[in-house]
Amino acid sequence: MAPKPIADFPRPPDDNGRGVHWSASVYHPSGPSLHEWMRKLQALQIKWVKVLDDSGGSSIELCRALIDSGIMPVVRLFRERPNPDRMGGREVDAVRRLVQAGARYFESNNEPDLPAEWQNSHMPANWLDIVVDNFIWDADLILKEGGLPALPPMGPGSKDNVIGMVVQRGRKDIFERGGWVAIHNYTLNHPLDYPDDPVNQRGEPLTPAAYAELARWQYSHLDPAEAGLRGVTRSDYDKFQGWAWDNRSIQMVNELRAQSSNPGDTIREDPNCFRGYEWFGQDIFAALGFHVPVISTEGGPVVGWGDDKRYAKMNPATQAAYQMEIFRFLQDEAPPWYFSCCTWLLASLPLGDFNPTWDQMSWFTHAWDLQFGLSGELPLLAMMRNTPARVRWELRSDDDDQPDDDVVPPLIDRGVIGGKITAADGAAVAGVALALHDGQKEAAATVSAADGSYQLTASPGRYDLVARWYGPVAHDLSLDPGEQITFDLPDFPAAGQFSILGVVKSADGPGRAGVQVSLQRNGVIHATAVTGTDGSFAFAPALAGAYAVAVNGAAASPSVDPGQPQATVQLLLPGGGEKRYHLSEKRLLTRAETENKRMFYGRVRNAAGQGIKDVELEMRWTNPEPGAHFPRTRTGRDPFKPDPDGYYEFLHSPGEFAISVVQGDFPSDTATGLLTAGILGREGDPITYEVNFELRTTETPVGASSVVRGSIPGGRVGQMMRLWSGGVQREFLLENSREFRFDGLSAGLYALELTGVGLIRPEIVLDGSAEMTLDFPLLGAIVGQVLAPTRNSIALISETYGFTRHAQLSQEGHYRFTNLPAGLYRLELGQMMLSGLRGDGQSVLSAPLIDLTQPTEPRASTLTGLVHDEQARPLRGIVVTLLRDGQALASAATDAEGRFTFTDLAAGLYALAIADAVQAEALQLDGVQMLAVDLTYTPPPLPPTKPLARYYLLAPADRALRPALMRLAAPWLAKQPPGVVGFSQIEAAEAAEIILLGDGVSTAEMAALREGGSQVLAHPLDLIALAAFLQ
């Protein structure tokens, strides 16, 4: 059989070879959040993305989005410790559906040469035979479904000849029909030419300048006190000073280099580096006689890695330089069979994976902000956006010889939302805490200034604007790159110092200690408190207005204002009762929330809202076979989840399930009717439920005869009303009368929801006996006209309730929205936004004319220049920040010539900054022309000549006592500031501070250490005296 030509393997359009590993999670964003991530990948000019699938299709939506964005997914069918198993029906079905979605490349195993990938960490003696046989099985199944199977990647540096064993079994045809090879060629902290570099080959010594440069961090040029003024603690300062070299002196590094050189080593002797792809290419051709695609499904440089002690740890600057060179190599030099390197790792926390280990390895991360002066992104990302990518050399046509200016991505990677907050009388409202929320995550935060103004800078996306002590003030604001949105907040409550005091008491009199109380407003819990021994609690809201204070079974609605800044409440609870695990919430997640997960998850908490660890739960299904074994789990097994103590989860398949607590200490409610298939409108979708339990005392309500009733004029027949109390809901379908009624209600806090609108009354306080009547008309309308519209429809967003509606524009640009409740609205058409429309729910509101015939603001200016030192020498790798109105819009690192460039800029005044200092300001752009500005910059001085911050010198007069002194000092050293521990005066001389333990250093030797610039703290005691001192 003739092998499949390399040119026939699927490639992304305009393939440039750039790749990245998506995340370490099998579950992924969906909806608007997913679309935003696609925009980020396109700005980075990524063409290959490695993703994880739960082996049940959890990555299908992500793969579709990648393919629609011109990006090729590479899918690993993830199974926890997959060996010695092989693919089954679940995995085959996932491959079939992923192929239908457009995915082609599949991995079915991962690093099987490591015990961590085997069940019970047990690797049998014939493990390689098992891996080869399972690969053949899996490959046949994948090929049958139209996929392309990967030979499993081994751990970094592996030399196992797996492909040769496949050929020995007579299955060379797998690679003739589309098999390919996955590899994991991390750089570690090796240079890209390793093992041919001079350090590995000849032990080339390190110069002091190179040692100091690689040890540089944000404030390495400052002393501890000066760094402390910038928010760096002494312990962090010491850690950062010694981080790059793990506190090894230059002499120690050079000694290690001399001892550990490997003259004549080639990639055959040491493939544990980026060039490991060469080793695999050689083995593939030797075994097959032809090449197949090789893709690094993990690899590349990772910040913080320092496996080889001859080299410095990988810092953000070296990581960026290495990765950009890898991209250039893949684009211009890589062999045609080496398709891409999907570098580990795009993001962790922003993609919902809370593992801190993965987070510090990510490109989008705050893990290195303090140490290296970053802001949630590695410098690599700015370089990727700013460096035009080209189609790979072997795929270029004659017209591709020169870079196309059109492929330069937009450099403005952030936008600004700002405005002014005013009270009903027009006075400025200062001190309001505002935040932009992307889903449940906070993207930016600020506090309004004395004049009421505020400004928030964030990456492109869709956000809710939320005010502390109030709730959402704007929903679904769309922020584009470089955009500045003005969003004023009129008629806002007064800010100030207010207090709400209260007590929770039993009906028979005593105060109730340890009860969790919540303070709510506009459907948001703004604060919680736990009652003291006398049942008292207190809140200090910073905004005037009406609030709801609630506990389980009682609620009150206090109000505060500047004239009456303090309110008091009393919440009465019945006494007695028995403890029980109550079902507090059972919720089917929306499509957007589900993020392709197929699971039940939740938490078990106590009455104070705290997670309870090690509680056992069981998942059952309907119509089980006799003797069926039902899965169980315990809370608190995953320490990386938020609120981990009470967290649990179950994975599920299609069916109907029930979950209950089976701890055995107290009775439990059962969450029944958990359908995972056949849900109307969700057929074939991944399904996830949140199921929470609360351990609390069962109490008989004081009364259960309250009523909530009313009417919805303009509502639809069959429109659903829901009355919520905690996670429990009651439902009511509107009939012809449009009236609704909920009766038999006990005391407490409720929320009323109308489908299609949202929460129409987020806080309803009932006492268990009174009746509440609510009329909520949907008779309002908003009409208007758009001149010269650029689209066929216009969007209406409710700021009050959060819903969005769309209306078609007529040929003349007319639109009409009907059946609207009273509230505040805004209109959006492309980048046009018209806000501040207030409807009364009863009448027709005519919106102002939207005239799009006016020319739009041009965004075509370019700001460029060179950065050089005082001797006019170009400075490479200097990060230049573009500012507008004091807000950072984008950053760019200078190239080898010292050049930086920002494009697609609107008219306005800009400034340029390096580090924390503005280098040029009042730079006027007209939105069309280019402006060139050169900057003279003096880099910070190199770190102090002492490479070590601290050295603990153990120096007993009798050298034979060194081991005894080490054992004696170990507990004491564990409590001291970090530093190097050793026995050498030569090493100690490299430290700024020396702590001497022992009587083996003479007075003259101590004087020499001090004259060398070290501060010496001496404890020249014998071993017996030291034993007493160290206690």
Secondary structure, 3 states (H helix, E strand, C coil): CCCCCHHHCCCCCCCCCEEEECCCCCCCCCHHHHHHHHHHHHHCCCCEEEEEECCCCCCHHHHHHHHHCCCEEEEEECCCCCECCCCCHHHHHHHHHHHHHCCCEEECCCCCCCHHHEHHHCCCCCHHHHHHHHHHHHHHHHHHCCCEEEECCCCCCCCCCHHHHHHHCCCCHHHHCCCEEEEEEECCCCCCCCCCCHHHHHCCCCCHHHHHHHCCCCCCCCCHHHHHCCCCCHHHHHHHHHHCCCCCCHHHHHHHHHHCCCCCCCCCCCCCCCCHHHHHHHHHHHHHCCCCCEEEEEEECCCCCCCCCCCCCCCHHHHHHHHHHHHHHHHHCCCCCEEEEEEECCECHHHCCCCHHHHHCCCECCCCHHHHCCCCCCHHHHHHHHCCCCCCHHHCCHHHCCCCHHHCCCCCCCEEEEEEEECCCCCECCCCEEEEEECCEEEEEEECCCCCEEEEEECCEEEEEEECCCEEEEEEEEECCCCEEECCECCCCCECCCEEEEEEEECCCCECCCCEEEEEECCEEEEEEECCCCCEEEECCCECEECEEEECCEEECCEEECCECEEEEEEEECCCCEEEEEEEEEEECCHHHHCCCCEEEEEEEECCCCECCCCEEEEEECCCCCCCCCCEEECCCCCCCCCHHHEEEEECCCCEEEEEECCCCCCECEEEEEECCCCCCCCCCCCEEEEEEEEEEECCCCCCCEEEEEECCCCCCCCEEEEEECEEEEEEECCCCCEEEEEEECCEEEEEEECCCEEEEEEEEECCCCEEEEECCCCEEEEEEEECCCCCEEEEEECCCCCEEEEECCCCCEEEEEEECCEEEEEEECCEEEEEEEECCCCEEECCCEECCCCCCCEEEEEEEEEECCCCCECCCCEEEEEECCEEEEEEECCCCCEEEEEEEECEEEEEEECCEEEEEEEEECCCCEEECCEECCCCCCCCCCCEEEEEEECCCCHHHHHHHHHHHHHHHCCCCCCEEECCHHHHCCEEEEEEECCCCCHHHHHHHHHCCCEEEEECCCHHHHHHHHC
